[in-house]
Amino acid sequence: MKLGPGAILAIGFLFAPSLPAQEAPAKFTPRILAEAVAEGNLAFEAKDYATARRAYERVLSLDPQNSLGLVNLGLVEFYSGDSAKSENLLKQAVRQRLETAPAWLTLGMIYMDQNRFREALAAFSQATLLDPQNPRARNFLGVVIGREGWIDGAQQELRRAVELDPAYADAHYNLAVFYLQEKPAAIELAKRHYFKAVELGVEKDPSMEKVFHSAKTKP
């Protein structure tokens, strides 16, 4: 089964580290932390991961308990090719603050990329519990549920994802995929969401369009 471009890993977002609650060292000011965060975010978007790493490490040197700083550094390590280090940073984030939803979401993405679907399911479920209005969490949870064979559950989560963000192209595509998994396939619903995904920028999928064409030409 082919999944949408965002089904495996499309982490198009960063998290803004919060300011520390404890008394800060003398060298610390909110402006310095904000500058480090901004530098890291700009470098990450430019795929300059070495600069992003230095910036987020500076965030953590200023505020070692900053869970979202750990999450961003974990993203950098993942995109730099070090999944093990990324996973360790994200686990550190949830140990510091169990309710850090972005850490659970990103952990789930890593597990999914490694085909560790049971662990991904647990992580995405936690992310959705903590942040139920997050369409990305709903999308990825739906994909994993579907991979585990629960098509109705996958459709439910993906419908919720596009309700929360009607312009979420990957969720529309994934929903089309799982409508085709029904027996019999829900062709019209699949077409609706597939063509919406294409309208929103997803590349055309010849295999899916062949299915639609075949269904149209059947007597």
C-alpha positions, 0 to 999 in steps of 0.5 A, spaced: 500 500 500 502 506 498 502 512 503 501 519 502 508 523 502 506 525 509 505 518 511 512 516 513 516 523 515 514 530 513 516 534 519 514 541 517 514 544 523 518 546 529 517 547 536 518 554 540 522 552 547 518 555 553 522 560 558 525 557 564 520 557 570 526 557 575 531 562 577 536 563 571 543 564 571 546 571 571 548 571 563 541 568 561 536 573 558 529 571 555 532 575 549 538 571 548 534 565 549 529 567 543 535 569 539 538 562 539 531 559 538 530 563 532 537 562 529 536 554 530 529 555 526 532 559 521 538 554 520 533 548 520 528 551 515 535 552 510 537 544 512 543 547 515 543 542 521 550 543 523 548 550 525 541 548 528 544 543 532 549 549 535 543 553 536 539 548 540 545 546 544 545 553 546 538 553 548 539 547 552 545 550 555 541 556 557 535 552 560 537 544 561 530 543 563 527 545 556 523 539 553 521 543 547 529 545 546 530 537 546 525 536 541 528 540 536 535 538 537 532 531 536 529 533 530 535 535 527 539 529 529 534 525 526 534 529 519 542 528 520 541 521 520 542 519 527 536 516 529 538 513 535 541 520 538 534 523 536 530 517 540 534 518 546 533 526 546 526 525 545 525 520 551 529 525 555 524 530 553 518 526 556 522 523 562 523 531 564 515 532 562 511 526 560 506 531 557 510 534 552 506 532 546 511 534 540 516 529 543 511 523 543 509 525 536 516 525 533 518 519 537 512 516 533 514 518 527 521 515 528 518 509 530 514 509 524 520 510 519 523 504 522 517 500 521 516 499 529 509 500 528 507 497 535 511 503 538 509 508 533 502 506 535 503 507 543 507 514 541 501 517 537 496 515 541 499 519 547 500 525 542 493 525 540 491 524 548 495 530 550 494 534 544 487 532 541 486 538 536 493 536 532 491 534 525 498 531 524 498 527 530 491 524 527 494 523 521 500 519 523 495 515 528 490 513 522 496 511 518 499 506 523 492 504 525 491 502 518 497 499 517 495 494 523 489 492 519 484 497 522 481 500 516 475 503 520 479 506 525 484 509 520 479 512 516 476 515 523 482 518 525 484 521 518 477 524 517 478 528 524 485 530 521 482 533 515 476 536 519 481 540 523 485 542 517 482 542 511 488 544 507 492 538 509 494 534 503 497 528 506 491 526 510 486 527 504 491 522 500 492 517 506 484 517 507 483 516 499 488 510 500 484 507 506 477 508 502 480 504 497 482 498 502 474 497 504 471 491 501 468 493 496 472 499 495 469 506 497 471 509 490 467 515 490 470 517 497 477 515 495 476 520 489 474 526 492 480 526 497 485 523 492 483 529 487 483 534 493 490 532 495 492 533 488 489 540 488 493 541 494 499 539 491 500 532 492 503 529 486 499 525 481 499 517 483 498 513 476 496 507 480 490 510 484 488 514 477 488 507 474 484 504 479 479 510 478 479 509 471 478 501 471 472 503 476 469 508 471 469 503 465 466 497 468 459 495 465 
